[in-house]
Structures are given as C-alpha cells and as structure tokens.
Amino acid sequence: MRRTAITTTDTLASKFQSHADVEHARERIHQRSPDSLADFILSLAHAPGPVGDQVRTFIVGDDVPETVAAIRERIASLALPTDYAQRHAQGRQIGVSLELILDSSENLLLPADPAAAFSPLGAVFEADSMAMEHCGEHDWEVSSAYRRAAQLMQTAAAHLPTATVAETLRELISHDGYGVRAPLNSVLAALESP
C-alpha cells in the first residue's frame, strides 16, 4: 500500500510543475468563496508537523510578536524527537489525516455530486486496518473519524439505489475486524426501514 500512496502523492505533485499549472490552480482557488478558503486553512492548522506549523504561523502573521513567538517555537521543535514522541505524533497523524479526507469528501464531493462521494467513503472503511494498526494510542480519534464517515456515507447513500448501497454496506460490515465499521449498522438499518 505504501507504493500506492507514494504514486498518488507523486501524481498530485506533478500537476503543479509548470508555471501554467500553478496559474491554473491559482485561478481555480480564486473561484472559491472566502469562507471555504478560511475553513480549509483552519483545517490545515490542526495538522501536526511542519505544514500545520506553517499554517498556524500564517494565521498569526498579522501580529509581529505572535509571529516571532511562533517562529521561535518552531525553531525549538527542530530537536530530534524521542522514539515515543515520534510514534505518538505518527499515531495522532492518522486521525488528522482521516479527518482531512472526510473534510474533502464532505465539503467538495457531497455538495457537487453526493453519489460520487459514496465510493471514496467506502474506501475509508476498507482502510480501517491500516488506520487502527498505525494509530497507536490515538484509537479514539480514529474511531471518531469512522463514526463521522458513516454519517457522510448515509448522506451520500440517499442519492444511490438502495439495493446497491445495502449490498456495499453489508460487505463492509461483514469484514469489521476492528469495530470501527459498527456505525454502518445504523446506516443500513435506516436504509432498510420503511
């Protein structure tokens, strides 16, 4: 699975290699509302690591003392973390990654094409073993993300044939090795209720 993730990242990064690609991306961003851009930036502010640090610094960038303090804090964090701190940060990142994936599904796919959101949300559940095995002590955050994913699936399911949705949900539920697919039972029950 790691090779797929690297290939996907490489593919996304390759879309911003030329000046024309960057300008096209800039035009697309300008079409977004200020509120959606603010929400997106705030979602990144929760990310651990250098990206989250950069976004948090950007947010306080209009206040010189706060910016100086943020940069000093980032410099202090350059020290190598202990093994425990590194495992802890990696585990926390799983929950953050899931939440950002769900944000994209909820804010980009569901409003534009709810039916198209269903399959990627199913793929989130299919990746539960990776998430649970790598989240360490952050299983609550990951479980919470899966509860949210079930709610989003229910919203998307309203735009698809009931039989197709029910079949997919039953298949996902039948392979619940970590307990995070349990919320799909209520999605299926709501779907099958008269």
C-alpha positions as a LaTeX table, in Angstrom:
\begin{tabular}{lrrr}
\hline
Residue & $x$ (\AA) & $y$ (\AA) & $z$ (\AA) \\
\hline
Met1 & 0.00 & 0.00 & 0.00 \\
Arg2 & 2.90 & 2.39 & 0.64 \\
Arg3 & 3.85 & 2.36 & $-3.05$ \\
Thr4 & 0.28 & 3.41 & $-3.96$ \\
Ala5 & 0.44 & 6.33 & $-1.51$ \\
Ile6 & 3.76 & 7.48 & $-2.96$ \\
Thr7 & 2.46 & 7.15 & $-6.52$ \\
Thr8 & $-0.67$ & 9.13 & $-5.63$ \\
Thr9 & 1.38 & 11.87 & $-3.99$ \\
Asp10 & 3.76 & 11.98 & $-6.94$ \\
Thr11 & 0.79 & 12.24 & $-9.30$ \\
Leu12 & $-0.75$ & 15.12 & $-7.35$ \\
Ala13 & 2.58 & 16.94 & $-7.08$ \\
Ser14 & 3.23 & 16.55 & $-10.81$ \\
Lys15 & 0.14 & 18.65 & $-11.53$ \\
Phe16 & 1.96 & 21.75 & $-10.22$ \\
Gln17 & 5.26 & 21.52 & $-12.08$ \\
Ser18 & 4.88 & 24.22 & $-14.71$ \\
His19 & 4.08 & 27.92 & $-14.42$ \\
Ala20 & 0.85 & 27.30 & $-16.37$ \\
Asp21 & $-0.21$ & 24.59 & $-13.89$ \\
Val22 & 0.35 & 26.93 & $-10.97$ \\
Glu23 & $-1.56$ & 29.74 & $-12.69$ \\
His24 & $-4.44$ & 27.37 & $-13.47$ \\
Ala25 & $-4.51$ & 26.29 & $-9.82$ \\
Arg26 & $-4.47$ & 29.95 & $-8.73$ \\
Glu27 & $-7.48$ & 30.67 & $-10.99$ \\
Arg28 & $-9.38$ & 27.73 & $-9.52$ \\
Ile29 & $-8.62$ & 28.88 & $-5.97$ \\
His30 & $-9.80$ & 32.41 & $-6.77$ \\
Gln31 & $-13.19$ & 30.91 & $-7.67$ \\
Arg32 & $-13.65$ & 29.58 & $-4.12$ \\
Ser33 & $-15.50$ & 31.63 & $-1.54$ \\
Pro34 & $-13.53$ & 33.35 & 1.22 \\
Asp35 & $-15.43$ & 31.27 & 3.79 \\
Ser36 & $-14.48$ & 27.97 & 2.13 \\
Leu37 & $-10.83$ & 29.08 & 1.95 \\
Ala38 & $-10.86$ & 30.10 & 5.62 \\
Asp39 & $-12.37$ & 26.74 & 6.58 \\
Phe40 & $-9.72$ & 24.93 & 4.55 \\
Ile41 & $-6.88$ & 26.89 & 6.11 \\
Leu42 & $-8.27$ & 26.24 & 9.58 \\
Ser43 & $-8.48$ & 22.52 & 8.84 \\
Leu44 & $-4.77$ & 22.55 & 7.98 \\
Ala45 & $-3.97$ & 24.41 & 11.19 \\
His46 & $-4.75$ & 21.19 & 13.10 \\
Ala47 & $-2.22$ & 19.18 & 11.12 \\
Pro48 & 0.81 & 18.06 & 13.08 \\
Gly49 & 4.27 & 18.73 & 11.76 \\
Pro50 & 5.73 & 21.46 & 9.58 \\
Val51 & 2.62 & 22.04 & 7.44 \\
Gly52 & 0.43 & 22.69 & 10.47 \\
Asp53 & 3.19 & 24.83 & 11.98 \\
Gln54 & 3.39 & 26.91 & 8.79 \\
Val55 & $-0.39$ & 27.38 & 8.65 \\
Arg56 & $-0.58$ & 28.38 & 12.33 \\
Thr57 & 2.23 & 30.90 & 11.75 \\
Phe58 & 0.40 & 32.25 & 8.68 \\
Ile59 & $-2.77$ & 32.74 & 10.73 \\
Val60 & $-0.99$ & 34.92 & 13.32 \\
Gly61 & 1.15 & 36.61 & 10.63 \\
Asp62 & $-0.59$ & 39.95 & 11.05 \\
Asp63 & 0.78 & 40.25 & 14.61 \\
Val64 & 4.58 & 40.63 & 14.75 \\
Pro65 & 5.09 & 39.47 & 18.38 \\
Glu66 & 2.89 & 36.39 & 17.83 \\
Thr67 & 4.72 & 35.61 & 14.60 \\
Val68 & 8.10 & 35.88 & 16.30 \\
Ala69 & 6.90 & 33.58 & 19.11 \\
Ala70 & 5.55 & 31.05 & 16.60 \\
Ile71 & 8.81 & 31.00 & 14.65 \\
Arg72 & 10.86 & 30.64 & 17.84 \\
Glu73 & 8.66 & 27.72 & 18.90 \\
Arg74 & 9.19 & 26.09 & 15.51 \\
Ile75 & 12.95 & 26.52 & 15.80 \\
Ala76 & 12.90 & 24.91 & 19.25 \\
Ser77 & 10.99 & 21.93 & 17.81 \\
Leu78 & 13.83 & 21.15 & 15.38 \\
Ala79 & 15.46 & 18.95 & 18.03 \\
Leu80 & 15.10 & 15.27 & 17.22 \\
Pro81 & 12.06 & 13.80 & 18.98 \\
Thr82 & 12.33 & 10.75 & 21.19 \\
Asp83 & 11.10 & 7.45 & 19.78 \\
Tyr84 & 7.99 & 7.75 & 21.95 \\
Ala85 & 7.28 & 11.30 & 20.75 \\
Gln86 & 7.76 & 10.24 & 17.15 \\
Arg87 & 5.39 & 7.25 & 17.49 \\
His88 & 2.89 & 9.46 & 19.33 \\
Ala89 & 2.98 & 12.08 & 16.55 \\
Gln90 & 2.63 & 9.45 & 13.81 \\
Gly91 & $-0.34$ & 7.88 & 15.59 \\
Arg92 & $-2.02$ & 11.25 & 16.00 \\
Gln93 & $-1.43$ & 12.00 & 12.33 \\
Ile94 & $-3.60$ & 9.03 & 11.31 \\
Gly95 & $-6.65$ & 10.63 & 12.95 \\
Val96 & $-5.82$ & 14.03 & 11.47 \\
Ser97 & $-5.38$ & 12.50 & 8.00 \\
Leu98 & $-8.73$ & 10.75 & 8.24 \\
Glu99 & $-10.46$ & 13.95 & 9.34 \\
Leu100 & $-8.94$ & 15.89 & 6.42 \\
Ile101 & $-10.04$ & 13.18 & 3.98 \\
Leu102 & $-13.54$ & 13.40 & 5.42 \\
Asp103 & $-13.45$ & 17.20 & 5.17 \\
Ser104 & $-12.68$ & 16.87 & 1.45 \\
Ser105 & $-15.49$ & 14.36 & 0.99 \\
Glu106 & $-17.97$ & 16.49 & 2.91 \\
Asn107 & $-17.06$ & 19.90 & 1.52 \\
Leu108 & $-16.02$ & 19.08 & $-2.04$ \\
Leu109 & $-17.73$ & 15.86 & $-3.14$ \\
Leu110 & $-21.04$ & 15.80 & $-1.26$ \\
Pro111 & $-22.23$ & 19.24 & $-2.43$ \\
Ala112 & $-21.10$ & 18.67 & $-6.04$ \\
Asp113 & $-22.03$ & 15.00 & $-6.55$ \\
Pro114 & $-23.27$ & 13.09 & $-3.49$ \\
Ala115 & $-23.35$ & 9.79 & $-5.37$ \\
Ala116 & $-19.66$ & 10.18 & $-6.28$ \\
Ala117 & $-18.79$ & 10.60 & $-2.58$ \\
Phe118 & $-20.07$ & 7.14 & $-1.64$ \\
Ser119 & $-17.24$ & 5.06 & $-3.12$ \\
Pro120 & $-14.34$ & 7.02 & $-1.57$ \\
Leu121 & $-16.11$ & 6.88 & 1.79 \\
Gly122 & $-16.34$ & 3.11 & 1.40 \\
Ala123 & $-12.61$ & 3.07 & 0.68 \\
Val124 & $-12.04$ & 4.87 & 4.00 \\
Phe125 & $-13.68$ & 1.90 & 5.75 \\
Glu126 & $-11.67$ & $-0.56$ & 3.69 \\
Ala127 & $-8.52$ & 1.13 & 5.03 \\
Asp128 & $-9.53$ & 0.66 & 8.68 \\
Ser129 & $-6.87$ & $-1.99$ & 9.35 \\
Met130 & $-4.09$ & 0.39 & 8.30 \\
Ala131 & $-5.55$ & 3.22 & 10.36 \\
Met132 & $-6.10$ & 1.17 & 13.51 \\
Glu133 & $-2.78$ & $-0.66$ & 13.36 \\
His134 & $-0.80$ & 2.54 & 12.98 \\
Cys135 & $-2.69$ & 4.97 & 15.22 \\
Gly136 & $-1.12$ & 3.78 & 18.48 \\
Glu137 & $-2.91$ & 5.25 & 21.47 \\
His138 & $-4.97$ & 7.57 & 19.25 \\
Asp139 & $-7.67$ & 4.99 & 18.55 \\
Trp140 & $-10.38$ & 7.31 & 19.93 \\
Glu141 & $-9.63$ & 9.95 & 17.28 \\
Val142 & $-9.64$ & 7.29 & 14.57 \\
Ser143 & $-12.89$ & 5.74 & 15.84 \\
Ser144 & $-14.48$ & 9.21 & 15.91 \\
Ala145 & $-13.44$ & 9.75 & 12.30 \\
Tyr146 & $-15.09$ & 6.46 & 11.34 \\
Arg147 & $-18.33$ & 7.49 & 13.06 \\
Arg148 & $-18.25$ & 10.68 & 11.02 \\
Ala149 & $-17.52$ & 8.69 & 7.84 \\
Ala150 & $-20.64$ & 6.58 & 8.49 \\
Gln151 & $-22.75$ & 9.74 & 8.76 \\
Leu152 & $-21.34$ & 11.03 & 5.49 \\
Met153 & $-22.00$ & 7.67 & 3.84 \\
Gln154 & $-25.61$ & 7.89 & 4.95 \\
Thr155 & $-25.91$ & 11.32 & 3.32 \\
Ala156 & $-24.32$ & 10.06 & 0.09 \\
Ala157 & $-26.43$ & 6.88 & 0.12 \\
Ala158 & $-29.62$ & 8.91 & $-0.27$ \\
His159 & $-28.57$ & 9.59 & $-3.86$ \\
Leu160 & $-27.92$ & 5.98 & $-4.90$ \\
Pro161 & $-30.10$ & 2.91 & $-5.49$ \\
Thr162 & $-30.99$ & 1.31 & $-2.16$ \\
Ala163 & $-30.03$ & $-2.20$ & $-3.27$ \\
Thr164 & $-26.52$ & $-1.13$ & $-4.32$ \\
Val165 & $-25.94$ & 0.76 & $-1.08$ \\
Ala166 & $-27.28$ & $-2.09$ & 1.07 \\
Glu167 & $-25.03$ & $-4.61$ & $-0.68$ \\
Thr168 & $-21.95$ & $-2.42$ & $-0.18$ \\
Leu169 & $-22.80$ & $-1.78$ & 3.48 \\
Arg170 & $-23.35$ & $-5.49$ & 4.19 \\
Glu171 & $-19.99$ & $-6.32$ & 2.61 \\
Leu172 & $-18.20$ & $-3.66$ & 4.66 \\
Ile173 & $-19.93$ & $-4.73$ & 7.89 \\
Ser174 & $-19.06$ & $-8.39$ & 7.33 \\
His175 & $-15.33$ & $-7.59$ & 7.44 \\
Asp176 & $-15.26$ & $-5.48$ & 10.61 \\
Gly177 & $-12.08$ & $-6.65$ & 12.28 \\
Tyr178 & $-11.56$ & $-3.52$ & 14.39 \\
Gly179 & $-15.07$ & $-2.49$ & 15.42 \\
Val180 & $-14.97$ & 0.84 & 13.58 \\
Arg181 & $-17.49$ & $-0.32$ & 10.99 \\
Ala182 & $-20.22$ & $-0.78$ & 13.63 \\
Pro183 & $-21.80$ & 2.65 & 12.86 \\
Leu184 & $-22.59$ & 1.31 & 9.38 \\
Asn185 & $-25.17$ & $-0.99$ & 11.02 \\
Ser186 & $-27.37$ & 2.02 & 11.80 \\
Val187 & $-26.88$ & 3.36 & 8.26 \\
Leu188 & $-28.05$ & 0.01 & 6.91 \\
Ala189 & $-30.96$ & $-0.15$ & 9.38 \\
Ala190 & $-32.12$ & 3.36 & 8.36 \\
Leu191 & $-31.86$ & 2.37 & 4.74 \\
Glu192 & $-33.96$ & $-0.78$ & 5.22 \\
Ser193 & $-36.60$ & 0.77 & 7.48 \\
Pro194 & $-39.92$ & 1.50 & 5.76 \\
\hline
\end{tabular}
